[in-house]
């Protein structure tokens, strides 16, 4: 699967957004992870959102997950969205990208400057 990471905050807490294209399952995914969970937190408390806990998430277009992000007051860089959609179009797997606030990103060690 392709993995696209973006660090941001939710309710004043640091979180990581992980989204991408799951090639074997042929679907998008989204996880919002609390980076400072309680010591004895369950998975449901560590993950602010996970498509695995969302019975409606299977086989949805990426716009479904964009709406989930909006519900949490989180926006991702446009480049991240475009790269995720490209991964689906090209059926990409085994790709890891990290995005910065300025729109630049690094994929598999290659730096891409903000447009």
Protein Blocks (a to p, Z undefined) as FASTA:
>chain_A
ZZddddddeehiacdddddddfklopaddddddfbbcfklcfklmpmbafklmmklgopa
fklmmmmmmmnopacdfklmmmmmmmmmnopghiacdddfkopaceehiacddZZ
